Amino acid sequence: MNLNEAGVPYTAFAQLLESQALGAGAVARFRAIMAREGVTEATLLQHDGQIPVRWFREVYPTLDAHHATELGHTFAEQAQLTSFGPLSLPLISAGSVAEIMELLTYLPLITTAVTTRFHPNDEGLTVGLTGHIGDPDLDCLLVTYCGSALRRLIQMLVGDGSTVRLHTSWPAPASVTQHEASLDGHLVFKSPMTFLHVPTETLNEVCRFSDPVAYRLAIADLRESLEHRIGPTSYSSRVRISLDEALELKTCQTVADELSMSASTLKRRLQEEGTTFRDLLETSLLERATLRLLDRSMSISEIAVELGYSDLTNFSHAFKRWTGQSPRQFRESSHSW
């Protein structure tokens, strides 16, 4: 097994196996997979390994978005402060919810299956969550787990995370009414994208076990680990980083120049990874536009300029092509989320 394969942190998985959440049959199937692939608990603990997300598809072959939502929430209820490897110490020693959220920057150290995108505004912090497994149902499970686990950790460290909401882009499970009490209203369905929202007053909440020195030292270690992370970054990831940080609309040639290669070579590398520059560009623009439209302190014209559009009309046409709604219609409909 490739220990760098996209998955979930082993410690969190091991605690899940020991809980009653999975059921005896699922636990037996997971352990059979570990035995088949020659994986031992000692090896995974030593290397801070990830459990491949593909295992969940094997254990739950009929998994769909509804089941994935329920599993993600159920699994998150088993999360502990010690579940997340190198993030555990700074998590426990964080001084505020804002510092807890800062730790999402270092998520790649424990999982490469989910990425985050931050957008602070006057109302708080909005964090876009995107799964990268390529299986929509497994991505659903992952981001539900990630958002719900974070909310649980905030409750454990602060005492109240009731204002934290996970907005998902898929419909509510048919059985959601049966789980209404446990879901506690923190899941919002049929949003235009999947994101976590933390209000300003919650960000300012003080954590119970605050240790500023331990937190600063842990963050320094995390930053160094992230900078020296083993394994080459994919070309699609490097392109996305360039596009996400852009202050203007970039072309394939512009990004290729940044990566010291020809545009044709970059296109070929992206094709080998199953994507195109146009797909990456449109996905980046859509995610960034959606997060900013949720922030009502920014005008649509300001958003267009920030995304690199010189003309509001061009931005509006592009957004309507992506979503079927104009930016104004999208913003008006967001009042109901």
Backbone torsions as a table, in degrees:
resi	resn	phi	psi	omega
1	MET	NA	138.1	176.0
2	ASN	-79.6	115.2	-176.9
3	LEU	-68.9	-13.7	178.1
4	ASN	-96.8	4.7	179.3
5	GLU	-65.0	141.4	-176.6
6	ALA	-57.6	127.7	-178.2
7	GLY	-168.1	-154.3	179.7
8	VAL	-114.7	151.1	-178.0
9	PRO	-57.3	138.2	-176.1
10	TYR	-62.7	-40.9	-177.9
11	THR	-58.0	-44.4	178.3
12	ALA	-62.9	-39.9	179.7
13	PHE	-66.2	-43.0	-179.7
14	ALA	-62.2	-41.5	177.9
15	GLN	-65.5	-33.6	176.9
16	LEU	-65.8	-42.0	178.8
17	LEU	-60.8	-36.3	-177.1
18	GLU	-79.4	-14.4	179.9
19	SER	-81.5	-179.5	177.3
20	GLN	-96.9	6.7	-171.4
21	ALA	-73.1	-32.6	-173.6
22	LEU	-81.9	-36.2	-172.3
23	GLY	93.6	148.8	-174.3
24	ALA	-60.4	-39.6	-178.2
25	GLY	-63.6	-45.1	-180.0
26	ALA	-66.7	-40.0	178.4
27	VAL	-60.5	-43.7	179.7
28	ALA	-62.6	-40.5	-179.8
29	ARG	-67.6	-40.2	177.2
30	PHE	-62.7	-43.9	-179.1
31	ARG	-66.4	-32.8	177.0
32	ALA	-66.1	-38.4	177.6
33	ILE	-64.8	-43.0	178.5
34	MET	-59.7	-43.4	179.8
35	ALA	-65.4	-41.4	-179.9
36	ARG	-62.4	-38.5	-176.7
37	GLU	-92.4	6.1	175.7
38	GLY	68.1	32.6	-177.4
39	VAL	-99.9	129.8	175.6
40	THR	-112.7	154.8	179.6
41	GLU	-63.6	-36.9	-179.5
42	ALA	-62.9	-42.2	179.3
43	THR	-62.3	-44.9	-178.1
44	LEU	-66.5	-40.0	179.0
45	LEU	-66.1	-39.0	-178.2
46	GLN	-65.6	-36.8	-174.4
47	HIS	-103.5	9.8	-175.5
48	ASP	49.7	45.2	-174.9
49	GLY	-68.9	163.9	175.3
50	GLN	-108.6	144.0	173.3
51	ILE	-87.0	119.4	-176.5
52	PRO	-55.6	134.7	-179.9
53	VAL	-64.7	-26.7	179.9
54	ARG	-59.7	-24.1	176.7
55	TRP	-59.7	-35.3	-178.4
56	PHE	-66.8	-33.7	176.6
57	ARG	-67.5	-36.4	179.6
58	GLU	-69.8	-39.4	-179.8
59	VAL	-75.9	-32.9	179.5
60	TYR	-121.4	74.9	-173.8
61	PRO	-64.0	-24.2	-179.5
62	THR	-99.3	16.9	-177.9
63	LEU	-55.8	131.0	172.0
64	ASP	-127.9	-178.7	-174.5
65	ALA	-61.6	-37.5	-179.4
66	HIS	-64.9	-48.4	178.9
67	HIS	-64.9	-39.8	-179.3
68	ALA	-61.8	-39.0	178.3
69	THR	-62.4	-46.0	-179.7
70	GLU	-65.2	-42.5	179.0
71	LEU	-65.1	-43.9	180.0
72	GLY	-58.7	-42.7	178.8
73	HIS	-68.6	-43.6	-179.8
74	THR	-62.7	-43.6	179.2
75	PHE	-63.3	-40.1	-178.0
76	ALA	-63.1	-28.8	179.4
77	GLU	-66.9	-14.3	178.2
78	GLN	-95.1	-3.6	-177.2
79	ALA	-63.2	140.3	178.6
80	GLN	-121.6	166.6	179.0
81	LEU	-65.6	-18.9	-178.7
82	THR	-101.0	14.5	-171.8
83	SER	-81.4	-12.9	-163.3
84	PHE	-120.5	41.7	170.6
85	GLY	49.4	-126.9	-175.9
86	PRO	-65.1	-13.8	177.3
87	LEU	-84.8	-10.6	-173.4
88	SER	-65.6	-46.5	-178.2
89	LEU	-62.0	-52.2	177.7
90	PRO	-63.4	-29.2	177.5
91	LEU	-62.4	-48.1	-178.7
92	ILE	-67.8	-34.8	-175.0
93	SER	-92.0	0.8	-179.4
94	ALA	-57.7	145.3	-177.9
95	GLY	-90.4	-20.9	-177.4
96	SER	-152.5	168.8	176.7
97	VAL	-63.9	-34.1	177.2
98	ALA	-58.7	-39.1	178.7
99	GLU	-71.1	-31.9	174.1
100	ILE	-62.2	-45.4	-179.0
101	MET	-64.4	-32.2	178.3
102	GLU	-59.2	-29.0	-177.8
103	LEU	-66.4	-19.2	177.3
104	LEU	-62.8	-21.4	175.7
105	THR	-59.0	-30.1	-175.2
106	TYR	-101.4	16.0	179.2
107	LEU	-55.7	-35.8	179.4
108	PRO	-58.1	-17.1	179.0
109	LEU	-73.3	-22.0	-178.7
110	ILE	-118.6	-16.8	174.2
111	THR	-158.8	138.7	175.2
112	THR	-107.3	11.8	-175.7
113	ALA	-88.1	-17.0	-177.5
114	VAL	-134.1	136.1	173.4
115	THR	-118.1	157.6	-177.5
116	THR	-122.2	155.4	176.0
117	ARG	-138.6	125.5	-173.1
118	PHE	-100.8	140.9	171.9
119	HIS	-144.2	96.0	175.6
120	PRO	-75.8	145.5	175.9
121	ASN	-149.5	-176.9	-176.0
122	ASP	-63.4	-22.9	-177.0
123	GLU	-92.3	-8.0	-179.7
124	GLY	143.2	-141.8	-178.2
125	LEU	-126.8	127.4	174.6
126	THR	-108.7	128.4	-178.1
127	VAL	-121.8	111.9	175.6
128	GLY	-73.1	137.9	180.0
129	LEU	-120.6	127.2	-178.5
130	THR	-131.4	126.7	175.6
131	GLY	-86.2	149.0	-174.5
132	HIS	-128.1	33.8	179.8
133	ILE	-86.3	-29.1	-177.2
134	GLY	92.3	-5.8	174.2
135	ASP	-109.9	110.0	-173.8
136	PRO	-55.4	-35.4	-178.4
137	ASP	-72.9	-39.3	176.1
138	LEU	-68.1	-38.0	175.0
139	ASP	-60.8	-39.3	177.2
140	CYS	-60.2	-46.9	179.1
141	LEU	-59.8	-44.8	-176.2
142	LEU	-63.4	-49.8	-175.3
143	VAL	-72.5	-30.9	174.4
144	THR	-64.2	-44.4	177.9
145	TYR	-61.6	-47.1	-176.6
146	CYS	-60.5	-50.2	-179.0
147	GLY	-66.4	-42.7	-178.3
148	SER	-70.3	-37.8	178.4
149	ALA	-65.2	-40.2	179.4
150	LEU	-63.4	-41.2	178.0
151	ARG	-62.8	-41.8	178.6
152	ARG	-62.8	-41.6	-179.6
153	LEU	-64.7	-37.9	176.8
154	ILE	-62.8	-41.1	177.1
155	GLN	-61.6	-40.9	-178.4
156	MET	-68.2	-35.5	-174.5
157	LEU	-91.1	-24.6	-176.3
158	VAL	-113.9	-35.4	-179.8
159	GLY	109.8	-14.7	179.7
160	ASP	-156.7	117.9	175.8
161	GLY	-121.8	23.5	-171.9
162	SER	-66.0	-20.5	-178.7
163	THR	-87.5	-6.8	179.9
164	VAL	-81.4	127.1	-177.2
165	ARG	-122.2	134.8	172.8
166	LEU	-102.8	114.4	178.4
167	HIS	-96.1	128.0	-178.2
168	THR	-115.5	152.5	-176.0
169	SER	-88.7	1.0	-179.5
170	TRP	-111.5	162.0	-178.8
171	PRO	-67.8	162.2	177.5
172	ALA	-67.2	143.5	175.1
173	PRO	-59.0	150.2	-179.6
174	ALA	-59.6	-29.8	-176.9
175	SER	-94.7	12.4	-174.0
176	VAL	-59.6	-32.3	-180.0
177	THR	-63.7	-29.5	179.4
178	GLN	-72.2	-21.4	-176.6
179	HIS	-111.4	18.0	-173.5
180	GLU	-59.0	-39.0	-177.5
181	ALA	-65.4	-42.6	-177.7
182	SER	-74.2	-35.5	178.9
183	LEU	-69.8	-27.9	171.3
184	ASP	56.9	26.6	174.9
185	GLY	72.4	8.8	-176.4
186	HIS	-85.8	-7.7	176.6
187	LEU	-103.8	128.2	177.6
188	VAL	-117.5	124.9	-173.3
189	PHE	-102.2	163.1	176.2
190	LYS	60.9	38.4	171.8
191	SER	-83.1	164.5	-178.8
192	PRO	-69.2	-19.6	177.3
193	MET	-156.3	170.0	179.7
194	THR	-95.1	123.0	-179.2
195	PHE	-153.8	158.1	176.3
196	LEU	-109.0	133.8	178.3
197	HIS	-119.7	128.9	178.4
198	VAL	-121.2	113.5	-178.7
199	PRO	-63.2	157.8	-177.9
200	THR	-56.8	-43.2	-177.8
201	GLU	-63.1	-32.0	177.6
202	THR	-74.2	-39.1	177.7
203	LEU	-57.3	-32.1	-177.1
204	ASN	-85.8	-4.1	-180.0
205	GLU	-64.0	139.2	-178.6
206	VAL	-88.4	136.2	-179.4
207	CYS	-81.4	156.1	-173.7
208	ARG	-70.6	-34.1	-171.1
209	PHE	-113.9	35.7	-175.4
210	SER	-55.0	129.4	176.4
211	ASP	-142.8	89.7	-173.6
212	PRO	-56.8	-39.2	-178.1
213	VAL	-67.0	-48.2	180.0
214	ALA	-61.7	-37.4	-179.8
215	TYR	-65.8	-46.8	-178.9
216	ARG	-62.4	-42.6	179.2
217	LEU	-64.7	-40.9	179.8
218	ALA	-65.9	-40.6	178.9
219	ILE	-63.2	-39.6	178.2
220	ALA	-61.9	-41.6	177.9
221	ASP	-65.4	-41.5	179.4
222	LEU	-63.5	-41.5	-179.3
223	ARG	-62.9	-42.4	179.6
224	GLU	-66.2	-40.7	179.8
225	SER	-64.2	-39.1	-179.2
226	LEU	-67.2	-38.9	179.7
227	GLU	-66.9	-27.1	-177.3
228	HIS	-111.6	25.6	-178.5
229	ARG	-58.3	133.0	-178.1
230	ILE	-73.2	141.3	174.3
231	GLY	104.5	136.8	-179.3
232	PRO	-69.8	145.6	176.2
233	THR	-80.9	135.4	-179.4
234	SER	-64.5	156.7	178.2
235	TYR	-65.0	-37.5	179.5
236	SER	-63.6	-37.3	177.6
237	SER	-67.4	-40.4	179.8
238	ARG	-66.6	-37.8	176.8
239	VAL	-66.1	-43.7	-179.6
240	ARG	-61.2	-41.0	178.4
241	ILE	-60.5	-44.7	179.2
242	SER	-61.6	-44.6	-178.3
243	LEU	-68.8	-39.6	-177.7
244	ASP	-66.4	-28.6	-177.9
245	GLU	-94.8	1.6	-173.7
246	ALA	-70.4	142.5	174.2
247	LEU	-101.8	3.4	177.0
248	GLU	-151.6	164.3	178.1
249	LEU	-69.3	126.8	-177.6
250	LYS	-103.1	150.9	175.5
251	THR	-102.5	168.3	176.8
252	CYS	-60.0	-39.7	180.0
253	GLN	-63.2	-41.2	-179.9
254	THR	-60.1	-47.2	-179.0
255	VAL	-68.9	-38.4	178.0
256	ALA	-59.9	-41.0	177.6
257	ASP	-60.6	-40.4	178.9
258	GLU	-62.5	-33.7	-177.8
259	LEU	-93.0	6.3	177.5
260	SER	57.6	50.3	176.3
261	MET	-148.9	167.9	177.7
262	SER	-78.4	158.7	178.6
263	ALA	-62.3	-37.9	-179.5
264	SER	-65.5	-37.5	177.6
265	THR	-67.1	-42.1	178.7
266	LEU	-61.9	-43.8	178.6
267	LYS	-59.7	-40.6	-179.4
268	ARG	-67.0	-41.9	178.8
269	ARG	-62.1	-42.3	180.0
270	LEU	-66.7	-38.6	178.1
271	GLN	-62.5	-38.6	177.7
272	GLU	-63.8	-27.1	178.5
273	GLU	-93.4	7.0	173.8
274	GLY	81.1	25.8	179.3
275	THR	-145.9	-179.2	178.1
276	THR	-134.9	162.0	177.9
277	PHE	-62.1	-41.1	-179.3
278	ARG	-61.4	-43.1	178.7
279	ASP	-61.3	-45.0	179.9
280	LEU	-64.3	-40.9	179.9
281	LEU	-63.6	-47.8	-177.3
282	GLU	-67.4	-37.7	177.7
283	THR	-64.2	-43.2	178.4
284	SER	-61.8	-48.0	-178.6
285	LEU	-63.4	-41.4	-178.9
286	LEU	-64.9	-45.8	-179.5
287	GLU	-64.2	-42.8	-179.9
288	ARG	-67.2	-41.0	179.7
289	ALA	-64.4	-43.0	-178.2
290	THR	-63.0	-46.2	178.7
291	LEU	-60.1	-39.6	-177.4
292	ARG	-74.6	-32.2	177.4
293	LEU	-69.0	-24.3	175.0
294	LEU	-70.8	-20.2	178.8
295	ASP	-90.6	101.6	-174.5
296	ARG	-76.3	-2.1	176.4
297	SER	-79.5	-12.7	178.9
298	MET	-102.4	134.9	174.7
299	SER	-76.9	159.8	179.6
300	ILE	-64.6	-34.3	177.0
301	SER	-63.9	-41.1	178.7
302	GLU	-64.2	-38.4	179.2
303	ILE	-64.6	-43.5	179.7
304	ALA	-58.5	-44.5	-179.7
305	VAL	-65.4	-43.4	-178.5
306	GLU	-62.4	-33.1	-179.6
307	LEU	-82.2	-5.4	176.0
308	GLY	101.4	6.9	178.5
309	TYR	-86.9	129.5	178.1
310	SER	-84.6	-12.7	-175.5
311	ASP	-133.1	125.2	-179.5
312	LEU	-60.9	-35.7	-179.1
313	THR	-62.4	-42.5	178.6
314	ASN	-62.5	-41.4	177.4
315	PHE	-63.0	-44.8	-179.1
316	SER	-62.2	-42.1	178.9
317	HIS	-64.4	-42.4	-179.7
318	ALA	-64.6	-44.2	-178.2
319	PHE	-64.8	-38.5	179.1
320	LYS	-68.2	-34.3	176.9
321	ARG	-65.1	-36.5	-179.3
322	TRP	-75.4	-39.1	-168.5
323	THR	-117.0	-15.0	-175.2
324	GLY	84.2	0.3	179.0
325	GLN	-128.7	151.0	171.3
326	SER	-75.6	160.0	176.8
327	PRO	-55.1	-38.1	179.9
328	ARG	-67.2	-43.0	177.6
329	GLN	-62.6	-41.8	178.6
330	PHE	-59.9	-46.6	-178.0
331	ARG	-64.7	-40.6	179.4
332	GLU	-65.2	-38.8	-179.1
333	SER	-71.3	-22.5	-177.6
334	SER	-71.2	-11.1	177.8
335	HIS	-61.8	-23.7	-176.6
336	SER	-89.1	-3.3	-177.1
337	TRP	-82.8	NA	NA
